[in-house]
């Protein structure tokens, strides 16, 4: 699905003014839009491709083992069954992503990332939010992934 032009404008203005952009993605397929936001951010920033910090409580929902994933894709390529149309799979293999449990966020202090993905909202505390957002460079993007809900009272 195509990203709204206002999102692109917001990210580009954030990069120009050196301010972070904060997005909340509601829905079970929100992780697929992270790819699009990262692409827009990488086109807006003149520097190298932004690195990603992906924080979660306990279940990531996909394999974070990069080497194993690359081998799996090469094996599929040899057979001819690779799904190169899956942008999320390409994003995971080609982007520098640091995966971090919420309980281990004290280890990321002092590092700088271009993009932050916060996955499990129910485990998020104000301290964790401040600690993780602090590691994002000016002009970076913060994405909060929420599961599908029928009303905001379920938060």
Protein Blocks (a to p, Z undefined) as FASTA:
>chain_A
ZZdfklmmmmmmmmmnopacddddedjklmmmmmmmmmmmmmmpmbdcdddddddfklno
iafblklmmmmmmmmmmnopacfklmklmmmmmpccddddfklmmmmgoiacfbdcdfbl
mlpcfklmmmmmmmpcghiacdddddddfbfklZZ
